[in-house]
Amino acid sequence: MSVAAMEYGMEESRIETIEKMLSAEPDDLFLRYALAMELRKADRLDESLAAFVTLIDDDPPHVPAFFMAAQLLAGTGDVARARQFLVDGIRHAGIQGKQHAAAEMTELLATLPADDG
């Protein structure tokens, strides 16, 4: 078995483990974020983005999810959506007093091209 295949299997195993844990505790913020991150590692980007968006839709929104969603979208070339997640995330970070997160998102925003083309 190749190293890539073994790593894929480990990622899938971690995803399955987290999903089982979430079935018992569906509102666990740490587990939901961990699932989104593991899906991203497994290159299941649509599922990962959807998981980050559910965290963003929480009240209050989970600020790190804005950064991760933006990073994922920027990596796929969807700069306009990435930019919007960052702008929204910076605003929510300010509301929640998470200045370090706001600074990280501001830095990432500054690195994005002015437009998608």
N, C-alpha and C positions, 0 to 999 in steps of 0.2 A: 504494500500500500504506500502511495506517495505521501510525502510530508503534507502537501496541500490537502489531500483526501483525509488524512488523519486530523488536521486542523479543522476541516469542515465538519467532521464527525464530532469533534469536541465542542465546536460552536453549537451544533444542533443539539447535542446532549445538554449543554448549558441552557439553551433556549427551552428545551423540554422541561428541564428541572425548574426553571423560573416559572414557566406556564403552570406547572403543577402546584407550585407554591402560591401563585396568584389565584388559582381556583379556590384555595382555602381563604386567601386574604386579598380579594380583588381591589381593595382601595389602598393597598400598601404602596406608598409613593416610591420607596427605594426599589422595590421589586419591579414596578412599572417602568421606572427609569432604566434599571438594569436590563429589562427585556428590550427596550428601545435600542440601547447600546449594543447588545448582543446581536440583534437583528441587523444592525448596521455593520458590525464585524463580519457577519455571514453574507454580506452583500445583498441583503433583502431590503433594499432601500425604500421601496414603496411602503412596506410594512413598518419599517423603522420610522419613516416620516409620519405615518399615521399614528404610531405610538407616541411620538413627541408631541403631535398636535393634541392628542387626548390629554396630555400633561399640561399643555398650554391652555386648554379649555377649562381646567380646574379653577376653582375660586378659593384662594388666589392662584394665578398661574404659576407653574413651576418655572422659575426664571432660567435655570440652566438648559431647559428644553428649547428655549428660543435660540440660544447659541448653537446647540447641536443641530437643530433643524436647519438653521442658516448655513452652517458649515457643510452639511450634507447637500443642500441645494446648490451652494456655490460649487461644490465638487462635481455636480452633474451639469453645470453650466447655466442653471436657472438663477441668474444673478438678481433679476428683479424680485423674485419671491424671497431670495436670501436676504436682500436688502430690507424688504418689508418686515421679515421676522426680526431682524436686528433692530430696526427702528422701534417696533412694538416692544421688543425685549428690553431695550434701553429704558423706555418709558416705565415699564413694569418694575424693572430693577430699581429705578429711582423711587417709585411709590413704596416698594418694599424695603428700601434702605440698603440695597445690595450694591454698594458702590463698586466693589471689585468686579462683579459680574458686568455692570454697566461699562466699566473701563475696558474689559476684554471685548465686549461686543462693539464698542466704539472703535477699538483697534482693528477688529475684523472688518467693520464697515468701511474704514479708511482704505483697506487693501483691495476692495472690490472695484472693478472697472465702472466707469460712469454709466454704462449701459450694456445691454446684452450683446451688442455687436461690436 
